[in-house]
Amino acid sequence: MSELVSIITPTYNAEKYIRETLLSVINQSYQNWEMILTDDDSKDNTIAIVEEFALKDNRIKIFKLPENRGNGYARNAALEKANGKYIAYLDADDVWFPDKLEKQIQFLKANNLHFTFSFYDSIDEEGNDLNRRVESPNPLTYKQLFFCNYVGNLTAIYDADYFGKIILETSQKRQDWRIWLTILKQIKIAKPVAESLAFYRIRKNSVSSSKFKLIKHNFGVYKEFHGHNFVFAVLLMIRFLYTQLILKRKYIKKI
């Protein structure tokens, strides 16, 4: 019998993309999943669209926050309700390939692993393929992850029976990177499924598209999460920027 996968999806004003995201889950070849969506007080039709899908498929569960609390809070709220052996993440504007879960579960079992991720392709706001694939070191070490987040949030999956549910402070940014660092600190090395299994949507106003915000939030990882003083955190950020701007470029491929 296949194990249950809990898919964690925070939503906020995602009416433009959420249908495509939901369909990419429904069309998975691996069918033993639950999708837990926590809506962060959307002002558009996001909830109505999700409820439409939930009426037809009881594996889709939507929970509404009474006020806007931020993406990290919504993600944690969904995670607390998860029942699966495996935890997977999918933001409300990203898309999985149909065999994403099946290939990853098979990979975990075949290699006796408790965590994996995959490569992913990029699309623009309108869903146009940007012909860009983001790969990673293989295997990925804790030290490599320490200086660059090579793990795409939409591709990661971990064994909650092994690690427990990894719930971090909601006020902290770059929550996804902090989760992978927590995992890699324990297992030291992670192996990806060495192929693309998802589409990551690049949006103009997202945090990931803002260089200044990324620098600020990444600095917070070194200062707050790792507990380094200001001066040492600055030195680590210099190494981070070198890795991000120089070393990581070889893992971004034109396809």
Buried (B, 14 or more C-beta within 10 A) or exposed (E): EEBBBBBBBBBBBBBBBBBBBBEBBBEBEBEBBBBBBBBBBBEEBBBEBBBEBBEEEEBBBBBBBEEBBBBBBBBBBBBEEBEBBBBBBBBBBBBBBBBBBBBBBEBBEEEEBBBBBBBBBBBEBEEEEBEBBBBBBEEBEBEBBBBBBBBBBBBBBBBBEBBEEBBBEBEBBBBBBBBBBBBBEEBEBBBBBEEBBBBBBBEEEEEBEEEEEBBEBBBBBBBBBBEBEEEEBEEBBEEBBEBBEEEBEEBEBEE
